[in-house]
Amino acid sequence: MMKIIFATNNRNKVEEIRAVTAGRFEIVGLNEAGIDIDIPEPHDTLESNAIEKASAIFELTNTNVFSEDTGLETEALNGAPGVKSARYAGEGKDFQANIDKLLLNLRDAANRKARFRTIICLLWNGEQHLFEGVCEGKIIEQQRGTKGFGYDPVFVPDGSEKTFAEMEMEEKNKYSHRRKATDKLVEFLLSR
């Protein structure tokens, strides 16, 4: 089975990707690979941050690696929190504080349209490949659900009445931005 390092310390993301790849590849997170670093995300685009993370791990390991960066983009806030989604309320990456700040900033907004956007950067045999996945939806006013992570309790994807946090993984993957980007990654890898 093909082994690929996923350049993340986020166990939730590793599990989401494993659910999508369904055993076709051995997906190894940084912790499992014995790599104990927190890769900075200093750039102002998801693409640049994804490239930065994949490149850092490729330089350390000289093996095939992919990374992703995901942002929640809201129309009413001109795309915010966007690339700063994980650190929207500060460097602590506190999901609840991020949600609280988002809801506060949207409290008077009639337009609740939002989208999740994921960029995956794959460094495969030294060549860079980018894959994008987008999920359109809206931000609701009250949190609902206990599953998932990040902004999942306040995001309802188009075509559903449930938040991501109210969905089991299988249902979430019908809509998921990360799923869409991962499907493109898998399609690429299977063609190799």
Sequence and secondary structure as in RCSB ss.txt:
>XXXX:A:sequence
MMKIIFATNNRNKVEEIRAVTAGRFEIVGLNEAGIDIDIPEPHDTLESNAIEKASAIFELTNTNVFSEDTGLETE
ALNGAPGVKSARYAGEGKDFQANIDKLLLNLRDAANRKARFRTIICLLWNGEQHLFEGVCEGKIIEQQRGTKGFG
YDPVFVPDGSEKTFAEMEMEEKNKYSHRRKATDKLVEFLLSR
>XXXX:A:secstr
 EEEEE    HHHHHHHHHHHTTSEEEEETTTTT        SSSHHHHHHHHHHHHHHHH S EEEEEEEEEET
TTTT EETTGGGTT TT  HHHHHHHHHHHTTT S  EEEEEEEEEEEETTEEEEEEEEEEEEE SS   SSSST
TGGGEEETT SS GGGS HHHHTTT HHHHHHHHHHHHHHT 
